[in-house]
Amino acid sequence: MPRDVRWILGLQIAILCYGGVVHIVQLATGGWPPYAWAPGWLAAYFTALTLLDPLAAVLLWLRRRAGLFLSAFIFVTDAAANGYAVYGLGKAPALAVISQAVITAMAAGVLLTARRVRPWLR
């Protein structure tokens, strides 16, 4: 596997693991119900990322194409969900606006590098 592909996968795995930890911390410290500020469907999505982020990371670690597809799905839908939370609900602090922009950039990066990575996965 070429070095650039290893770096791309390593970066995606690290970001997905970080995302999983962030969602665990948010669930542990946010009270019940989780994400009470969000509509039910959005709260359910953010809660599901607690499991989906680490699952995608493990699949990428195992060099599975399913991990790449799941990773792309997660990043794109997370960017859209955070966009809705920031701009649609309109109650977001400045840090959330920056975070949403970063997530959107990461989603673009995953999509732009997927074609390079895919042949090296099984």
N, C-alpha and C positions, 0 to 999 in steps of 0.2 A: 504494500500500500504506500503510495507516495506521501511524502512528508506533509504537503499542503492538505491532503485529505485527512491525515491524522490530526492536524491542527484544527481543521474545521469541525471534525467529529468531537474532539476534545473540548472545544469551546461550546458546542451545542450541549454536550453532556454536562459541563459545568454550569451553564446557564439554567438548564432544566433542573438540576439538583438544587441550585439556589432558589429557583421558583418554587419547588416542592417545599423547601424549608420555610420560605416566606409564607406560603399558604398554611403550613402547620402552625407557625407562630401566630398568624392572624386568627386561626381557629381557636388556638389555646388562649389568646388574650382578648378576643373580641366579644366574648360573652355568647349567650344563646338568645335567639337563633343567630347563626353566623351571617355576617354581612347584612345585618338588620336594616341598614340604610338602603339596600338594593332591592329591586323587584325580585320576586321569588325565583324566576328563571335565571336571573343573573347571579343571585346568591348560590343557586344550585350549580351553575357552571363554575364559579370560582371555587366552590367546595370540591367539585370533581377534579379540579387541577391538583388537589392535594395527592391524588393517586395517579393521575395521568402524567404529570411531569416526571416523577420517578420511573414510571413504566416506560416512557419514551427514552429516558436516559439509559435504562438497563438494555432495552432493545438496541439502541445505538452502540452501546458498549459491546454487545454480542454481535454487532455488525449485521443486523437484520434490516432489510428494506422496510419492513413494517415500522421500525423505529423512525426512519426518515420520513415516512408518510405521516405518522402520528406527530412527530415533531413539527412538521410543516403545518398540520392541522391546528396544533396547539398554538403555535406562534401567530398564525393568521387570525384565528378566532379570539385569541387573547388580546391582540391589538384592536380588533373590532369591539370586543366587550369592554375593554378599558376606554376606548373612544366613546362608546355610548355612556359609560359611567362618568367620564369627564365632561363631555359636551352635551350629551342628551339629558342627563340629570341636572347638569349645571351647578353642582354644589362642590366642585373639586377645588382643593387648595393648589397653589402654584406647583408644588412638588409633584402632584398627580399629573399635571399637564406635561411636565418634563418626563416623568416615568412613561406616560402613554407614548410620547414621541420616541423614546428609547425602545420600547416594545415593538413599535411599528418598524423602526430601523432593523431590529433583530429579525422580524418576520420577513422583511425584504431580503436580508442577508441569507436566511435559510432558503428562501425560494431561489435566489440567484446562485447559490452554491449547490443546490440539490442535484443538478445535472452532472456536476463534477464528482459528487460523492457517490451517487447511485450505483455506478458500475462496480464499485469496490465492496458493495454489500451483497449479502445473499438472501 
